């Protein structure tokens, strides 16, 4: 609590605290959403299994328009990436240095999860566990990694996409939405391969809106001339520089029309986004071919989230409207010390919470099964609903223990900085991109490998090799290799 109080006291006056709140809320909703719809059952061999109850809760499909919060995460991710990139450049850093900085916060906690799961899988295999069973458990634990595939790709593309945003503004996400529409057309009438790009185009469209939100922080030119040095925060940490150091505001006026760079953030704009987004989503789902549910359900013909569809982007627009309408009350709340300390605490370990929340479910199921107290009530019965409360409380306790163990990895990574007035060689830039590409490819291989593939290490060996190679390259670059100045 003392550290949280110190961090709260050293928060720059111009920090957009609402972004931090949205990130914390989005991940919290993902965690409790996954836990709430978990169904515990048993397979033919009598072993405990888990799956989603969403397919049996059709009445809950409209609720997924709120529960599908990945667009919110990409929106705040775009804001945060634009802020950190412009801040580093104001200190004299470069794009490769920024990529290397970001890898510390994203790759280190992910590496911890994969290494722990691999070690546990190897131990289970040596004790005689079936490789298909090992893969099934690890597959479930690594479901959160599918999201990181798209997000890491967005991070790698941030320098180029932010430069495109500075040149073309809101025209960029509009073009990406058109590309998503072409991909949807491919899913409807073929060829389906046209839709594969939606995995990137859809999330990039929302990410670009985060850039436009960041550009609403107009900075007077006189205060942008000499970026100040970062101040020293608690425990020797480097505190975030003042808002004026962000270089956040556009240096030239917005172009008219869709090429404007700043996101409209008024209450009127919020109402427009909400009305237009929900109206378009209703047309595409109720009257159109897309399912109402915004999360994956096995028996649906199409999946709105994998890859992102126009319907999901319409819901994202509606969510943006809600975010803008609630911004004022939320900012007033976050000026209070208690709520802001809570938001800081969650954000210090937010990726750890996300990565380990399904592992917590696996551990709890295993522990309850081992002592013969694992309930398995039918979905949507009184017993199943009554079990939700103790189930969520027990899962929270297990996750708290996991975060206490592995959270410090992320908390230390958040303090890592390499981008101090350094310039790297072309080889350093190429290696940074190659390292990210290897990590993304590894996570993609893991996500594409079937749930019951015979994998004695849980994760496919090619994925492990590619991941360790990519993470190793990024770790080498974080140590300072290839820098000058």
NORKAPE-V945697 format. One record per backbone hydrogen bond with DSSP energy under -1.0 kcal/mol. CO is the residue of the C=O (numbers start at 1). NH is the residue of the N-H. If there is no record, write none. Layout:
CO,NH
CO,NH
//
This chain:
1,5
2,6
3,7
4,8
5,9
6,10
8,11
12,15
15,17
16,19
17,21
18,22
19,23
20,24
21,25
22,26
23,27
24,28
25,29
26,30
27,31
28,32
29,33
30,34
31,35
32,36
33,37
35,38
37,53
39,51
41,49
43,46
47,43
49,41
51,39
53,56
54,57
57,60
58,61
61,64
62,65
63,66
63,67
64,68
67,69
69,73
70,74
71,75
72,76
73,77
74,78
75,79
76,80
77,81
78,82
79,83
80,84
81,85
82,86
83,87
84,88
85,89
86,90
88,93
89,92
94,98
95,99
96,100
97,101
98,102
99,103
102,106
103,107
107,111
108,112
109,113
110,114
111,115
112,116
113,117
114,118
115,119
116,120
117,121
118,122
119,123
120,124
121,125
122,126
123,127
124,129
125,128
130,134
131,135
132,136
133,137
134,138
135,139
136,140
137,141
138,142
140,143
142,145
143,146
145,149
147,151
148,152
149,153
150,154
151,155
152,156
153,157
155,158
157,161
158,162
159,163
160,164
161,165
162,166
163,167
164,168
165,169
168,171
169,172
170,174
171,175
172,176
173,177
174,178
175,179
176,180
177,181
178,182
179,183
180,184
181,185
182,186
183,187
184,188
185,189
186,190
191,194
192,195
193,196
195,198
196,199
197,200
197,201
198,202
200,204
201,205
202,206
203,207
204,208
205,209
206,210
207,211
208,212
209,213
210,214
211,215
212,263
213,216
214,217
216,218
220,223
221,224
231,239
234,237
237,233
242,245
243,246
256,259
257,260
260,170
266,270
267,271
268,272
269,273
270,274
271,275
272,276
273,277
274,278
275,279
276,280
277,281
278,282
279,283
280,284
281,285
282,286
282,287
283,288
284,290
297,300
304,309
309,313
310,314
311,315
312,316
313,317
314,318
315,319
316,320
317,321
318,322
319,323
320,324
321,325
322,326
326,330
327,331
328,332
329,333
330,334
333,336
336,340
337,341
338,342
339,343
340,344
341,345
342,346
343,347
344,348
346,349
349,353
350,354
351,355
352,356
356,360
357,361
358,362
359,363
360,364
361,365
362,366
363,367
364,368
365,369
366,370
367,371
368,373
369,372
378,381
381,385
382,386
383,387
387,391
388,392
389,393
390,394
391,395
392,396
393,397
394,398
395,399
396,400
397,401
398,402
399,403
400,404
401,405
402,406
403,407
406,409
407,411
408,412
409,413
410,414
413,416
423,484
425,429
426,430
427,431
428,432
429,433
430,434
431,435
432,436
433,437
434,438
435,439
436,440
437,441
438,442
439,443
440,444
441,445
442,446
443,447
444,448
445,449
450,453
453,455
455,458
457,459
460,464
461,465
462,466
463,467
464,468
465,469
466,470
467,471
468,472
469,473
470,474
471,475
472,476
473,477
474,478
475,479
476,481
477,480
480,483
482,425
484,423
//
